[in-house]
Amino acid sequence: MQFKNPEVLYFLALLIIPILVHLFQLQKFLKIPFTNVAFLQKLVQQTRKSSRIKKWLILATRLLLFLAILLTFSQPYFSDKKTETNQHTFIYLDTSLSTNTEGEKGNLLQIAAQEIIENASKKDNYSLLTNSDFDAEITYDELKNKLLNVKNSSKKIDIKTVLLKINTLTKNKTNTLYKHILISDFQNTYTDEFTNVTPAISGIKLTASKKNNLSIDSVFINNTNTSKLTVNILVKNQGPAKTNIPIAIFNDEKLISRQSFSIDKNTQKIVSFTFQNQTKFFGKINLTYSDTFAFDNVFYFSLNSAKKINVLSIGKAAKFLSKIYTKEEFNLTQSSLQNVNYNAIAKQQIIILNELEEIPENIYKSLINFSEGGGTIVLIPNTKLELKSYNLFLNKIADAKIESKIVDTLKITTINFEHPLFKNVFSKKVTNFQYPMIKSYYPILSKNKSTIISFENNSSFISQIKESNGNIFWISSSLSKENSNFLNSPLIVPVFYNFGKLSFQHSKLYYYLDEINTIDVETDMNKDEILSIVNSKSSFIPPQQTFQNKVTISTKKNPSKAGFYHIIRKKDTLQTIAFNNPKEESMLSFLDINGLREVNGSSNFYASIEDFFTDLNEKNEVQWLWKWFLTLAIVSLLLEILILKFYKP
């Protein structure tokens, strides 16, 4: 039992007053002897006993009266919260694409929103977190308006973020009782987020009616020529085998081809389309099938007329460069130091300084401007380089310094697989490859250095020095046959190929929403110009950085819908890019609630949203007792009146 006005209970000490009055009113009886002693003695005893009983009854009723009155004014009640405590309910409503499917009552997200509106208390305060928005400290009416307009989002959110929001909201807050409810389908992307130290949560699992799904996982092109184009579509089946599934490919809205296919239970299959090659192709693949999720039955990709990457090699002629930088993807120019066309430097994407003995000062300015403009420079030292010349250049361009040559035969043993240079190069970490060797090398010192490949003594063989705009790659050893056999290693191809590819981020076949995507657009921009990304329904200005001959744009928050988008400068369309929904949302693997209880025993899952709010409202309901105590006071007063009037000792 709790009290709204507990300070009134201090007056309970006043109950001593009626007790004292009662004691002072006790009277001694005077004994008078009579002749018939036996009869009179018996009468005196009966009168004294009856009188005392009456006085004690009156005292009891008065004490009960005063006690009931005091308890009435202290306003006692039963509840799980104090009356001065505010009730705040934190609601995480999963609006990911996977909740845009049918359950027993209808669309999972819309039904969940409607049930919250119907069952939430109108007196409490709320915070509503969805995958795209967060509204803190809102009333029931505001919550209702938000839920009536809630929509599915391609944005993802992890449980760590949800728990962080809860912690931030409740930190240093007093006089507020917080309850947290997570409403989600709990896809297995959440599996590793729950531990035995995760705070106690209440949860409601949304469950789809259908348990099978067919989705377009990815698209790739494996052979193109002047006349034919082959598009390969990887289709993923979750559930029983399926037959005669229609699939079609469009160029924008124009139907190009249609076919049907069959697929086995819980497998993947490649479906291929071959048709006339086209310079620009805005591909839309449509899979016609009714299953758990509809959003993954459409896939977009775009083929732009990709420009080749310009590569300039200054120094010794190298045959291996012409084999790696092929004419299909690169424009390779090899020039001696004496014959360099300085006007062409600004038009390159990557410059390789190949085994120069020294770097003359007359080329410094051009190379520094090139790097500041976002260009990539690869330095391969000569076995007899002039240390002072290199250090002057590196100090100006990258705040780096080369140390004296070390003559030592070392194996190249360690690869930094996490570096972007090796992204998608290896299917697994390789540790037993045939180690290349070098006979001498030049260590480099720099605060901004990161190691890509290292020797057996952990010193760097290939390093990246990241500047504000450009990239500088330092290969610490000469690659001449007399000094190294690295040119015979399988590593030579991915290393130099990706040097070139990373120097200019051509648009890909497609991108995924809610990911950080970087795209380079080759264009000359004026100082105040910007690039925009638009389609028929929306437009936005992406984060972008302007360099000498390109603009680098990045996307994360926008766009939010799958489809084709055009990168425009003023009114000119420079590129068309395609975005698709995150493929993780197509998973039919969900969290086992029983397994979660084993990991976090404090978790409490309800069968429905109605059950949660019914339980919450019952616990928060205040059952006032003052009326009962007021009734008790009246009854006590009536009892005293009855005793005084009808009880005759």
Summary of the structure (lengths in Angstrom):
residues: 649
radius of gyration: 40.9
end to end distance: 40.2
largest distance: 155.9
contacts: 1930
relative contact order: 0.12
helix: 31%
strand: 33%
